[in-house]
């Protein structure tokens, strides 16, 4: 195993030398003729400007010119001359402590992305997973974004998205290890905080630095429509999520999250509630983000006599950038903890990232399973073009 990892490490170093001067850039960078570093540090993690760009519906207002679009003299037409297309490719070599100890997961993910303007203050974004862990996963994120409706700070997103996006964005993390609190669902429940179909409302209060976010979703994920009924939703319930985020100065943000919903499991209903605080703190070169959630299920195992189940979860992430957004090396730590009556998931991850090119990075991470006393080593590359 050591020889395999050494060989892969040398291959990554050689690849870095070959690709350091590449000019391949993803869709938004091509569209606006800017470096990937304008929005990311490193890919796919967003800088504050990248967050603002995404919040504006993937429209860079200061660079939008009518000459860049097909209008045909019609004030209600604002078509892109070319459709922005990008590709993300993730590949990993993983060392496990169990059988099949070495696994070459290449590609682990291959996705086709597109996003940009539909009209003034209206944008869109979607990606299609052509391969996710060897399977065609199909559409995940896919929505239309109405920005600054009526000249206000009120936005509406319609489509498919992750209900955890207002918290910590799973698709933008630097580690192979996931934010497990958002994925976990106990018993037979189909409700979690990952992908769902619905509407998200966002309102920003500039004077106080407050963001108010509300989502209304089906509550049963992104499964295909029922072949018989042609319906996506499987019951008469809708799930509602709320988040309040408050900026304190330039470097600290604190928030509170509440999510409630109900699902029909066979002939039994299960009521789900999440509640918890979060914060993000930037201390120069160090960024700390933490999320705590308490989840309550009324009857996740479909028992004749209801039995409540409480799940407590936490995610803590630290990212160190020695040269801020001009760094080539990044170091991160991630802690996951999920417990009910006892610990059921607990890991600690240390990771290093090297930016080979603006749109290509290599990573090496070690995850310690604190319950099973096992290690997992991951060597990987992530690129966008």
DRENTOR-20447 format. One record per residue: residue number from 0; residue in one letter; z, y, x of N, C-alpha, C in turn. Coordinates in steps of 0.05 Angstrom, whole numbers, always signed. Example, Ala and Ser with C-alpha at 12.3 -4.5 7.8 and 13.67 -1.06 7.14 Angstrom:
<sites>
nr, rest, n_w, n_v, n_u, ca_w, ca_v, ca_u, c_w, c_v, c_u
0, a, +156, -114, +264, +156, -90, +246, +156, -66, +264
1, s, +142, -45, +257, +143, -21, +273, +157, +1, +258
</sites>
This chain:
<sites>
nr, rest, n_w, n_v, n_u, ca_w, ca_v, ca_u, c_w, c_v, c_u
0, x, +0, -24, +17, +0, +0, +0, +0, +25, +17
1, x, +16, +24, +39, +17, +47, +57, -11, +53, +69
2, x, -26, +32, +76, -53, +36, +87, -71, +48, +66
3, x, -68, +39, +41, -85, +50, +19, -80, +80, +16
4, x, -54, +87, +15, -48, +116, +11, -56, +132, +35
5, x, -54, +121, +59, -62, +136, +83, -92, +141, +82
6, x, -108, +120, +74, -137, +123, +72, -145, +143, +52
7, x, -131, +143, +29, -138, +163, +8, -130, +191, +17
8, x, -108, +193, +31, -100, +220, +41, -121, +231, +60
9, x, -130, +214, +79, -151, +223, +98, -176, +230, +83
10, x, -183, +215, +62, -207, +221, +47, -205, +249, +34
11, x, -181, +255, +23, -177, +281, +11, -179, +304, +31
12, x, -168, +299, +55, -170, +320, +76, -199, +325, +83
13, x, -215, +303, +86, -243, +307, +93, -258, +321, +70
14, x, -251, +314, +45, -263, +327, +22, -257, +356, +22
15, x, -232, +363, +29, -225, +392, +30, -242, +407, +50
16, x, -247, +395, +73, -263, +408, +94, -292, +412, +84
17, x, -302, +393, +69, -330, +395, +59, -333, +414, +36
18, x, -312, +417, +20, -315, +433, -5, -303, +460, -4
19, x, -292, +468, +18, -278, +494, +19, -298, +517, +14
20, x, -323, +513, +20, -342, +535, +17, -360, +532, -8
21, x, -353, +513, -25, -370, +509, -49, -369, +533, -67
22, x, -391, +537, -82, -393, +560, -100, -392, +551, -129
23, x, -386, +525, -135, -385, +516, -162, -362, +529, -177
24, x, -367, +542, -200, -347, +555, -215, -349, +547, -245
25, x, -326, +546, -259, -327, +538, -287, -339, +559, -306
26, x, -340, +552, -331, -356, +567, -351, -348, +597, -352
27, x, -322, +603, -354, -314, +631, -358, -320, +647, -332
28, x, -316, +635, -309, -321, +648, -284, -351, +654, -282
29, x, -368, +635, -290, -397, +640, -290, -405, +662, -309
30, x, -392, +661, -333, -400, +681, -354, -394, +709, -345
31, x, -371, +714, -332, -363, +741, -325, -366, +747, -295
32, x, -377, +728, -280, -381, +732, -251, -355, +740, -237
33, x, -334, +724, -242, -308, +729, -229, -299, +703, -216
34, x, -279, +705, -199, -268, +681, -186, -249, +667, -205
35, x, -246, +641, -202, -227, +626, -218, -198, +637, -214
36, x, -193, +649, -191, -166, +659, -185, -159, +683, -202
37, x, -178, +694, -216, -172, +717, -234, -153, +708, -256
38, x, -156, +683, -266, -140, +672, -288, -122, +650, -280
39, x, -128, +635, -258, -112, +611, -251, -100, +613, -223
40, x, -76, +602, -220, -64, +600, -194, -43, +578, -194
41, x, -50, +553, -186, -77, +543, -182, -88, +531, -208
42, x, -113, +522, -208, -124, +510, -232, -107, +485, -239
43, x, -101, +480, -264, -108, +496, -288, -87, +516, -297
44, x, -65, +520, -281, -43, +537, -289, -53, +566, -292
45, x, -45, +579, -314, -54, +606, -320, -35, +627, -307
46, x, -47, +648, -297, -33, +672, -289, -29, +689, -314
47, x, -13, +711, -313, -10, +728, -336, -36, +739, -347
48, x, -55, +746, -329, -81, +755, -339, -96, +733, -353
49, x, -93, +708, -344, -106, +686, -357, -94, +681, -385
50, x, -68, +685, -387, -55, +682, -413, -65, +704, -432
51, x, -69, +728, -422, -79, +750, -438, -108, +744, -447
52, x, -124, +734, -428, -152, +727, -434, -153, +706, -456
53, x, -137, +685, -454, -136, +664, -475, -126, +675, -501
54, x, -106, +693, -500, -95, +706, -524, -115, +724, -538
55, x, -135, +733, -523, -156, +750, -535, -179, +734, -545
56, x, -175, +708, -547, -197, +690, -557, -218, +684, -537
57, x, -210, +684, -511, -229, +678, -489, -251, +699, -488
58, x, -244, +724, -493, -263, +747, -492, -251, +767, -473
59, x, -267, +775, -453, -258, +795, -434, -270, +822, -444
60, x, -254, +836, -460, -263, +859, -475, -277, +880, -458
61, x, -265, +885, -434, -276, +906, -417, -304, +899, -406
62, x, -311, +874, -407, -337, +865, -396, -357, +856, -418
63, x, -350, +859, -443, -368, +851, -465, -389, +874, -469
64, x, -414, +867, -465, -436, +887, -469, -456, +875, -488
65, x, -467, +892, -505, -487, +882, -525, -511, +870, -511
66, x, -517, +880, -487, -540, +868, -473, -536, +840, -464
67, x, -511, +831, -464, -505, +803, -456, -508, +784, -479
68, x, -515, +794, -503, -516, +777, -527, -543, +780, -540
69, x, -549, +761, -557, -573, +763, -574, -564, +775, -601
70, x, -572, +800, -606, -564, +813, -631, -588, +817, -650
71, x, -613, +817, -640, -637, +820, -656, -636, +844, -674
72, x, -622, +865, -665, -620, +890, -680, -602, +887, -705
73, x, -587, +865, -707, -570, +860, -731, -541, +865, -722
74, x, -528, +885, -733, -500, +892, -725, -480, +869, -731
75, x, -488, +850, -747, -470, +828, -754, -476, +803, -737
76, x, -493, +806, -717, -500, +783, -701, -492, +788, -672
77, x, -479, +769, -659, -468, +773, -632, -469, +746, -618
78, x, -492, +734, -614, -495, +707, -603, -495, +708, -572
79, x, -482, +689, -560, -484, +686, -531, -512, +679, -524
80, x, -523, +692, -503, -550, +685, -493, -550, +656, -483
81, x, -529, +648, -471, -526, +620, -463, -499, +610, -472
82, x, -497, +584, -478, -472, +573, -487, -455, +566, -463
83, x, -431, +577, -460, -414, +571, -437, -405, +542, -437
84, x, -411, +528, -415, -403, +500, -413, -389, +495, -387
85, x, -367, +480, -388, -353, +473, -364, -345, +444, -365
86, x, -338, +433, -342, -329, +405, -340, -303, +403, -324
87, x, -285, +387, -333, -260, +382, -318, -260, +352, -311
88, x, -254, +346, -286, -253, +318, -276, -226, +314, -262
89, x, -212, +293, -271, -186, +286, -259, -188, +257, -249
90, x, -179, +252, -224, -178, +225, -214, -152, +221, -198
91, x, -141, +197, -200, -116, +191, -188, -115, +163, -175
92, x, -99, +160, -154, -91, +134, -144, -61, +133, -148
93, x, -52, +112, -162, -24, +110, -170, -11, +85, -159
94, x, +12, +88, -147, +28, +66, -137, +52, +62, -155
95, x, +53, +38, -168, +75, +31, -187, +94, +12, -174
96, x, +118, +9, -186, +138, -10, -176, +136, -37, -191
97, x, +117, -39, -209, +114, -64, -225, +88, -78, -216
98, x, +79, -98, -232, +55, -112, -225, +31, -93, -226
99, x, +9, -101, -213, -14, -83, -209, -4, -58, -196
100, x, +8, -62, -172, +23, -40, -159, +5, -17, -151
101, x, -20, -22, -146, -38, +0, -139, -60, +2, -159
102, x, -64, +25, -171, -84, +29, -192, -101, +53, -186
103, x, -127, +49, -183, -146, +71, -179, -155, +82, -205
104, x, -144, +103, -215, -151, +114, -241, -171, +137, -238
105, x, -196, +128, -233, -217, +148, -227, -242, +141, -242
106, x, -250, +157, -262, -235, +181, -269, -212, +175, -289
107, x, -191, +189, -287, -170, +188, -307, -178, +204, -331
108, x, -192, +226, -326, -202, +243, -348, -227, +257, -341
109, x, -246, +259, -360, -271, +274, -357, -276, +288, -383
110, x, -275, +315, -383, -278, +329, -408, -299, +351, -406
111, x, -312, +356, -428, -332, +377, -431, -320, +400, -447
112, x, -321, +424, -435, -308, +447, -448, -328, +469, -454
113, x, -321, +485, -475, -337, +509, -481, -319, +529, -495
114, x, -325, +554, -491, -309, +575, -504, -321, +602, -499
115, x, -314, +621, -516, -325, +648, -513, -325, +663, -539
116, x, -343, +682, -541, -345, +700, -564, -363, +688, -586
117, x, -354, +690, -611, -371, +686, -634, -381, +712, -645
118, x, -363, +732, -643, -369, +759, -653, -347, +777, -641
119, x, -349, +803, -646, -329, +821, -635, -301, +813, -646
120, x, -283, +808, -627, -255, +800, -633, -253, +772, -647
121, x, -274, +756, -645, -273, +729, -655, -283, +710, -633
122, x, -267, +692, -625, -274, +673, -604, -271, +644, -613
123, x, -280, +626, -595, -277, +598, -601, -270, +583, -575
124, x, -260, +559, -579, -254, +542, -555, -253, +513, -565
125, x, -265, +495, -549, -262, +467, -555, -267, +451, -529
126, x, -257, +427, -529, -266, +408, -508, -268, +380, -520
127, x, -286, +365, -508, -291, +338, -516, -284, +319, -493
128, x, -265, +301, -498, -257, +282, -477, -277, +259, -476
129, x, -296, +261, -457, -316, +240, -454, -303, +214, -443
130, x, -282, +217, -428, -267, +194, -418, -238, +202, -413
131, x, -219, +189, -427, -191, +193, -422, -178, +166, -418
132, x, -171, +160, -393, -160, +134, -386, -180, +111, -395
133, x, -206, +117, -391, -226, +96, -396, -236, +95, -424
134, x, -227, +111, -442, -236, +111, -470, -247, +138, -478
135, x, -266, +138, -497, -276, +164, -507, -255, +174, -527
136, x, -241, +194, -520, -219, +205, -536, -229, +225, -557
137, x, -253, +236, -553, -265, +254, -572, -253, +282, -570
138, x, -254, +296, -592, -246, +324, -592, -215, +326, -593
139, x, -204, +344, -576, -176, +349, -576, -172, +379, -584
140, x, -171, +397, -565, -170, +426, -573, -197, +434, -586
141, x, -196, +447, -609, -220, +457, -622, -212, +477, -643
142, x, -217, +502, -638, -209, +522, -658, -225, +548, -655
143, x, -225, +563, -677, -236, +590, -678, -212, +610, -678
144, x, -214, +631, -661, -192, +649, -657, -200, +677, -667
145, x, -187, +687, -688, -191, +714, -698, -170, +732, -685
146, x, -179, +750, -669, -161, +766, -652, -158, +795, -663
147, x, -133, +805, -662, -128, +833, -670, -140, +840, -697
148, x, -133, +824, -717, -145, +828, -744, -138, +855, -755
149, x, -158, +870, -764, -154, +897, -775, -143, +917, -755
150, x, -148, +912, -729, -138, +930, -709, -109, +927, -703
151, x, -96, +906, -714, -67, +902, -709, -63, +881, -687
152, x, -39, +874, -682, -32, +853, -662, -29, +826, -675
153, x, -44, +822, -697, -42, +797, -712, -66, +779, -707
154, x, -61, +755, -698, -82, +735, -692, -79, +711, -709
155, x, -102, +698, -715, -102, +673, -730, -120, +653, -716
156, x, -110, +629, -712, -126, +607, -700, -129, +585, -721
157, x, -153, +575, -725, -159, +555, -745, -172, +531, -731
158, x, -161, +507, -734, -173, +484, -722, -153, +463, -713
159, x, -157, +452, -689, -140, +431, -678, -128, +441, -652
160, x, -102, +438, -649, -88, +448, -626, -62, +432, -623
161, x, -48, +437, -601, -22, +425, -597, +0, +443, -609
162, x, +17, +432, -625, +39, +449, -636, +59, +457, -615
163, x, +58, +445, -592, +75, +453, -570, +63, +475, -553
164, x, +38, +484, -559, +25, +504, -542, +40, +530, -540
165, x, +54, +540, -561, +70, +564, -557, +93, +561, -539
166, x, +99, +536, -531, +122, +531, -513, +113, +526, -485
167, x, +108, +501, -477, +98, +495, -450, +71, +480, -455
168, x, +50, +490, -444, +23, +479, -449, +18, +455, -432
169, x, +17, +431, -445, +14, +406, -431, -12, +405, -414
170, x, -33, +415, -425, -59, +413, -411, -61, +430, -386
171, x, -42, +448, -382, -42, +466, -359, -22, +458, -337
172, x, -8, +436, -341, +13, +429, -321, +0, +420, -295
173, x, +15, +421, -274, +6, +414, -247, +11, +385, -240
174, x, +28, +371, -256, +36, +344, -249, +22, +323, -266
175, x, +20, +299, -254, +11, +276, -269, +32, +269, -290
176, x, +57, +271, -283, +79, +267, -302, +78, +288, -324
177, x, +81, +279, -349, +77, +296, -372, +104, +310, -380
178, x, +101, +328, -400, +125, +340, -413, +132, +321, -436
179, x, +149, +302, -430, +154, +279, -448, +166, +287, -475
180, x, +182, +308, -476, +195, +316, -501, +176, +321, -523
181, x, +152, +331, -517, +132, +338, -537, +117, +313, -547
182, x, +116, +292, -532, +101, +268, -539, +117, +247, -554
183, x, +143, +249, -551, +160, +227, -561, +164, +228, -591
184, x, +161, +205, -604, +167, +202, -633, +181, +175, -637
185, x, +205, +176, -649, +221, +151, -651, +211, +133, -674
186, x, +217, +107, -672, +212, +89, -693, +183, +88, -701
187, x, +177, +90, -727, +150, +89, -738, +139, +116, -744
188, x, +152, +137, -735, +143, +164, -742, +117, +171, -728
189, x, +100, +186, -743, +75, +196, -732, +76, +225, -723
190, x, +100, +237, -727, +103, +266, -721, +113, +270, -692
191, x, +98, +286, -677, +107, +296, -651, +98, +324, -648
192, x, +98, +335, -624, +90, +363, -620, +64, +365, -603
193, x, +47, +344, -606, +22, +345, -592, +0, +354, -612
194, x, -23, +342, -612, -46, +352, -627, -42, +348, -657
195, x, -51, +368, -672, -51, +368, -701, -71, +387, -711
196, x, -78, +384, -737, -98, +402, -749, -84, +422, -768
197, x, -93, +447, -766, -80, +467, -783, -88, +496, -775
198, x, -68, +513, -780, -72, +542, -775, -48, +552, -760
199, x, -53, +570, -740, -31, +583, -725, -34, +613, -728
200, x, -11, +626, -734, -10, +655, -737, +7, +667, -714
201, x, -3, +688, -702, +11, +700, -679, +12, +730, -684
202, x, +36, +741, -681, +39, +770, -684, +56, +781, -661
203, x, +45, +801, -647, +59, +812, -624, +69, +840, -630
204, x, +95, +845, -623, +106, +872, -626, +108, +884, -598
205, x, +89, +901, -592, +86, +912, -565, +111, +928, -556
206, x, +122, +944, -574, +145, +961, -567, +169, +946, -557
207, x, +173, +923, -569, +197, +907, -562, +191, +883, -544
208, x, +165, +877, -540, +157, +854, -524, +164, +828, -538
209, x, +161, +828, -565, +168, +804, -581, +143, +791, -592
210, x, +141, +765, -590, +120, +749, -602, +131, +731, -624
211, x, +118, +732, -648, +125, +715, -670, +102, +696, -676
212, x, +108, +670, -676, +87, +650, -679, +94, +630, -701
213, x, +75, +624, -718, +80, +605, -740, +56, +587, -742
214, x, +61, +561, -746, +39, +542, -750, +43, +526, -775
215, x, +21, +520, -789, +21, +502, -812, +1, +480, -807
216, x, +11, +455, -806, -6, +433, -798, -3, +409, -817
217, x, -23, +390, -815, -21, +366, -832, +4, +350, -825
218, x, +10, +348, -799, +34, +334, -790, +30, +305, -783
219, x, +4, +296, -782, +0, +268, -775, -20, +265, -751
220, x, -22, +285, -735, -38, +283, -710, -67, +287, -714
221, x, -83, +275, -696, -112, +279, -696, -128, +254, -702
222, x, -115, +236, -717, -129, +211, -724, -153, +217, -742
223, x, -173, +199, -742, -197, +203, -759, -189, +203, -789
224, x, -207, +215, -805, -203, +215, -834, -203, +187, -845
225, x, -188, +183, -867, -188, +157, -879, -216, +150, -890
226, x, -226, +126, -883, -253, +119, -891, -257, +119, -921
227, x, -236, +113, -936, -239, +111, -965, -237, +138, -979
228, x, -217, +154, -971, -213, +180, -984, -227, +203, -970
229, x, -235, +200, -945, -248, +221, -929, -228, +244, -923
230, x, -202, +238, -925, -182, +258, -920, -168, +254, -893
231, x, -162, +276, -880, -147, +275, -855, -117, +270, -860
232, x, -106, +285, -879, -77, +283, -885, -72, +258, -901
233, x, -50, +245, -896, -44, +219, -908, -21, +222, -929
234, x, -11, +246, -933, +10, +250, -954, +7, +278, -965
235, x, +26, +286, -983, +24, +312, -996, +40, +333, -981
236, x, +49, +327, -957, +67, +345, -942, +52, +361, -921
237, x, +62, +384, -914, +53, +400, -892, +77, +406, -874
238, x, +71, +408, -848, +93, +414, -828, +90, +444, -820
239, x, +113, +456, -816, +114, +485, -809, +131, +488, -784
240, x, +119, +504, -765, +134, +510, -740, +136, +540, -736
241, x, +159, +549, -725, +164, +577, -719, +173, +580, -690
242, x, +164, +601, -677, +175, +607, -651, +178, +637, -648
243, x, +200, +646, -638, +204, +674, -630, +208, +675, -600
244, x, +192, +692, -587, +194, +695, -558, +199, +724, -552
245, x, +219, +729, -535, +227, +756, -529, +225, +761, -499
246, x, +209, +780, -491, +208, +788, -463, +231, +806, -456
247, x, +243, +801, -433, +265, +818, -423, +257, +827, -395
248, x, +248, +852, -393, +238, +862, -368, +211, +849, -362
249, x, +203, +849, -337, +177, +837, -330, +178, +808, -323
250, x, +202, +798, -317, +204, +771, -305, +218, +750, -322
251, x, +228, +757, -345, +243, +738, -361, +234, +738, -390
252, x, +231, +714, -401, +225, +711, -429, +242, +689, -440
253, x, +254, +694, -463, +270, +673, -476, +259, +669, -504
254, x, +262, +644, -514, +251, +638, -541, +267, +619, -556
255, x, +261, +617, -582, +274, +598, -599, +252, +584, -616
256, x, +255, +558, -621, +235, +543, -634, +247, +527, -657
257, x, +233, +527, -680, +242, +511, -703, +217, +499, -716
258, x, +219, +473, -722, +196, +459, -734, +207, +439, -754
259, x, +195, +439, -777, +204, +420, -798, +181, +408, -812
260, x, +184, +383, -821, +162, +370, -836, +172, +344, -848
261, x, +154, +332, -863, +161, +307, -877, +136, +289, -876
262, x, +141, +263, -874, +118, +244, -874, +125, +220, -892
263, x, +104, +209, -903, +107, +185, -920, +101, +161, -903
264, x, +121, +144, -899, +118, +119, -884, +121, +96, -904
265, x, +98, +84, -911, +96, +64, -932, +107, +77, -958
266, x, +129, +67, -968, +140, +78, -993, +165, +95, -988
267, x, +169, +102, -963, +193, +117, -955, +186, +143, -941
268, x, +201, +164, -946, +196, +190, -933, +215, +193, -909
269, x, +204, +205, -888, +220, +212, -865, +218, +242, -860
270, x, +240, +255, -861, +241, +284, -856, +248, +289, -827
271, x, +232, +306, -814, +235, +312, -785, +241, +341, -781
272, x, +260, +347, -762, +266, +374, -755, +270, +377, -725
273, x, +258, +397, -713, +262, +404, -685, +276, +431, -685
274, x, +294, +435, -666, +305, +462, -661, +313, +463, -632
275, x, +309, +486, -619, +317, +489, -591, +308, +514, -578
276, x, +322, +522, -557, +315, +546, -541, +297, +539, -517
277, x, +285, +560, -506, +269, +557, -481, +270, +583, -466
278, x, +263, +582, -440, +262, +606, -424, +242, +603, -402
279, x, +232, +626, -392, +215, +627, -369, +225, +650, -351
280, x, +229, +644, -326, +240, +664, -307, +223, +663, -282
281, x, +214, +687, -273, +199, +689, -248, +216, +704, -228
282, x, +222, +691, -206, +238, +703, -184, +220, +704, -159
283, x, +203, +724, -158, +185, +726, -135, +166, +703, -134
284, x, +169, +686, -114, +151, +664, -109, +159, +639, -125
285, x, +181, +640, -139, +191, +617, -154, +190, +623, -184
286, x, +179, +604, -199, +178, +606, -229, +193, +582, -241
287, x, +212, +588, -259, +228, +568, -272, +222, +569, -302
288, x, +217, +545, -314, +213, +543, -343, +229, +520, -353
289, x, +242, +524, -376, +259, +502, -387, +257, +502, -417
290, x, +259, +478, -428, +258, +474, -457, +279, +453, -465
291, x, +294, +460, -485, +313, +441, -497, +307, +437, -526
292, x, +306, +412, -536, +299, +407, -564, +318, +386, -575
293, x, +327, +391, -599, +341, +370, -615, +324, +363, -638
294, x, +318, +337, -641, +302, +327, -662, +319, +309, -681
295, x, +316, +314, -707, +331, +298, -726, +311, +284, -745
296, x, +312, +258, -748, +296, +242, -766, +314, +231, -788
297, x, +306, +233, -813, +322, +223, -835, +320, +193, -838
298, x, +297, +181, -832, +294, +152, -835, +269, +142, -820
299, x, +269, +143, -793, +245, +137, -778, +238, +107, -777
300, x, +256, +90, -786, +251, +61, -785, +246, +49, -813
301, x, +242, +66, -833, +236, +57, -860, +257, +38, -872
302, x, +282, +44, -867, +303, +27, -878, +308, +33, -907
303, x, +316, +13, -923, +322, +17, -951, +344, +38, -955
304, x, +364, +37, -937, +385, +57, -938, +380, +75, -914
305, x, +376, +100, -920, +369, +119, -898, +389, +119, -876
306, x, +379, +121, -851, +396, +123, -828, +385, +144, -810
307, x, +400, +166, -808, +391, +189, -791, +391, +182, -762
308, x, +373, +194, -747, +372, +190, -719, +368, +217, -705
309, x, +385, +223, -686, +383, +249, -671, +374, +243, -643
310, x, +354, +258, -634, +343, +255, -607, +346, +282, -593
311, x, +357, +282, -569, +360, +306, -553, +341, +304, -529
312, x, +326, +325, -523, +307, +324, -501, +307, +350, -486
313, x, +300, +348, -460, +298, +371, -443, +275, +368, -424
314, x, +263, +391, -418, +242, +392, -397, +248, +416, -380
315, x, +250, +412, -353, +255, +434, -335, +234, +432, -313
316, x, +221, +455, -307, +200, +455, -287, +204, +479, -268
317, x, +200, +474, -243, +201, +496, -222, +176, +495, -206
318, x, +163, +518, -201, +139, +519, -185, +143, +541, -164
319, x, +137, +533, -139, +141, +551, -116, +113, +557, -104
320, x, +106, +582, -102, +81, +591, -90, +87, +608, -66
321, x, +85, +597, -42, +93, +612, -17, +79, +639, -14
322, x, +54, +641, -23, +39, +666, -20, +30, +676, -48
323, x, +47, +671, -67, +41, +680, -95, +14, +669, -104
324, x, -2, +686, -117, -27, +675, -128, -49, +672, -107
325, x, -43, +678, -82, -62, +673, -60, -55, +648, -44
326, x, -37, +632, -54, -27, +608, -40, -49, +587, -40
327, x, -49, +571, -19, -66, +547, -18, -48, +523, -24
328, x, -22, +525, -17, -3, +504, -22, +16, +512, -45
329, x, +22, +494, -63, +42, +498, -84, +60, +474, -85
330, x, +85, +479, -92, +105, +458, -93, +119, +460, -120
331, x, +123, +437, -133, +135, +437, -160, +155, +414, -163
332, x, +173, +418, -182, +193, +398, -189, +193, +397, -220
333, x, +196, +373, -231, +196, +370, -260, +218, +349, -268
334, x, +234, +357, -287, +255, +339, -297, +251, +334, -326
335, x, +250, +309, -334, +247, +300, -362, +272, +285, -371
336, x, +282, +290, -394, +306, +276, -404, +304, +273, -434
337, x, +305, +248, -444, +306, +242, -473, +329, +223, -478
338, x, +346, +230, -496, +369, +213, -502, +374, +212, -532
339, x, +384, +189, -541, +394, +186, -569, +424, +180, -566
340, x, +432, +156, -572, +460, +149, -566, +464, +145, -536
341, x, +442, +138, -522, +443, +136, -493, +416, +145, -482
342, x, +414, +148, -456, +389, +156, -444, +367, +136, -449
343, x, +344, +146, -458, +321, +128, -462, +298, +135, -444
344, x, +298, +159, -433, +277, +167, -414, +289, +189, -396
345, x, +287, +185, -370, +298, +205, -351, +283, +202, -325
346, x, +268, +223, -318, +253, +222, -292, +256, +249, -278
347, x, +252, +247, -252, +252, +271, -235, +227, +269, -217
348, x, +211, +290, -216, +186, +290, -202, +185, +312, -181
349, x, +176, +306, -157, +170, +326, -137, +140, +324, -130
350, x, +127, +347, -129, +98, +347, -125, +89, +369, -106
351, x, +68, +363, -91, +55, +384, -75, +26, +386, -82
352, x, +15, +410, -82, -13, +414, -89, -26, +430, -66
353, x, -50, +422, -59, -66, +437, -39, -92, +446, -52
354, x, -97, +472, -51, -121, +483, -63, -144, +481, -42
355, x, -162, +461, -47, -184, +457, -29, -205, +479, -33
356, x, -211, +485, -58, -229, +507, -65, -217, +519, -90
357, x, -227, +542, -100, -216, +554, -123, -216, +536, -147
358, x, -236, +518, -148, -239, +501, -171, -234, +471, -164
359, x, -220, +466, -142, -214, +438, -134, -187, +437, -119
360, x, -170, +420, -129, -144, +418, -116, -136, +388, -113
361, x, -122, +382, -92, -111, +356, -88, -81, +357, -92
362, x, -69, +334, -100, -40, +334, -105, -28, +307, -96
363, x, -3, +308, -89, +13, +285, -82, +40, +288, -95
364, x, +48, +268, -111, +74, +271, -125, +89, +244, -125
365, x, +115, +247, -126, +133, +225, -128, +151, +228, -152
366, x, +151, +208, -170, +168, +208, -194, +188, +186, -192
367, x, +213, +193, -195, +235, +174, -195, +244, +169, -224
368, x, +242, +144, -233, +253, +136, -259, +283, +132, -255
369, x, +300, +150, -266, +328, +149, -261, +342, +128, -277
370, x, +329, +116, -297, +341, +95, -312, +334, +68, -300
371, x, +309, +64, -293, +300, +38, -282, +303, +37, -252
372, x, +310, +59, -239, +312, +60, -209, +286, +51, -196
373, x, +264, +63, -206, +238, +57, -195, +223, +82, -188
374, x, +205, +79, -168, +189, +102, -160, +159, +99, -168
375, x, +146, +121, -172, +117, +121, -176, +105, +143, -158
376, x, +85, +136, -143, +71, +155, -125, +43, +159, -135
377, x, +35, +184, -137, +9, +191, -148, -6, +210, -128
378, x, -30, +203, -121, -47, +219, -105, -72, +226, -122
379, x, -78, +252, -124, -100, +258, -143, -116, +283, -136
380, x, -138, +286, -151, -154, +310, -149, -160, +320, -178
381, x, -161, +346, -181, -168, +359, -206, -189, +380, -200
382, x, -211, +380, -214, -232, +400, -209, -245, +409, -235
383, x, -256, +433, -234, -271, +444, -257, -296, +456, -247
384, x, -319, +451, -261, -344, +461, -251, -363, +465, -275
</sites>
